[in-house]
Amino acid sequence: MRQPDCQKSPSIRGRPFNHGNPGRPRGSRNRTTRLNNILSEDERNEIIETGIRLAKEGDAQFLKFFLERLIPKEPSVTLSLPSINDHQDVLDANNRIIRAVSAGEILPSTAAALTAMVANIDRTLSDAQLEDAIARDEDEIAQTRKEVNSL
């Protein structure tokens, strides 16, 4: 028995809008931002107090809403890292991060974010050192050319 030809339609790539529709105008603000700009501080506080009161009275939707926004998804981190000025400081910072994970002070996911940040700083330091070395070499070459041309 022959099976029917089943082919997936090719996925469409590119702009998600119809031709001629430029999408959202630059600088336009979303509804929450516009609403926040319209409300006074007292009105915002009143809305928050009403939401808290409803959550305390057992409104499950408001309780979920507030818990999702009030409890951070990741805990904040207090970890003292050295000022990073050279590659030895990078090693010291990574060692402190590893010790903090081992001691249970920070989550491994937080450590991954911190080590990525330290790695970016290390790459920036390396780039700056390379630029300095290139500038020194170019100065040396220019000086050598002057000496050769003066002979």
Residue, then its C-alpha position, 0 to 999 in steps of 0.5 A: m500500500r502506498q503512503p500519501d506524500c507528506q511534506k512539511s511546508p517550508s518555514i517562512r523566514g524574515r519579517p513576521f508582518n505582512h508586506g507593507n506593515p512596518g510593525r511597531p513604530r520606533g519609540s512607541r511605548n507598551r500599554t504598561t508603560r503608558l499606564n504607569n506614566i498616567l497614574s500618580e504615585d498615590e493611584r499606583n499605591e492604592i492599586i497595589e494596596t487593593g491587590i494586596r488586600l484581595a490577595k490576603e482575602g484569598d483571591a488566588q489570581f491576585l495571590k499568584f500575580f503578586l508572588e510571581r512579581l514579588i519573589p525573585k526568580e533567582p536570589s540576589v548574590t552578595l559575593s565579594l570579588p577582587s577588582i580585576n586588573d590583570h589575569q591573576d585577578v581573574l584567577d582569584a575571582n574564579n576561585r572565589i566563585i568556585r569556593a562560594v558554590s562549594a560552600g552553598e553560598i550561591l547557585p551553580s547557575t549564578a556561578a555560571a553567570l558570574t564566571a561568564m562576566v569575569a571571562n568577558i572582563d578577561r577578554t577585554l583585558s587581553d584585547a587592551q594588552l594586545e592593542d598596547a603591544i601592537a602600538r609599542d611594536e608600531d612605535e618601534i618599527a617607526q623608530t627603526r625606519k627613522e634610524v635606517n633612513s637616516l643612515 
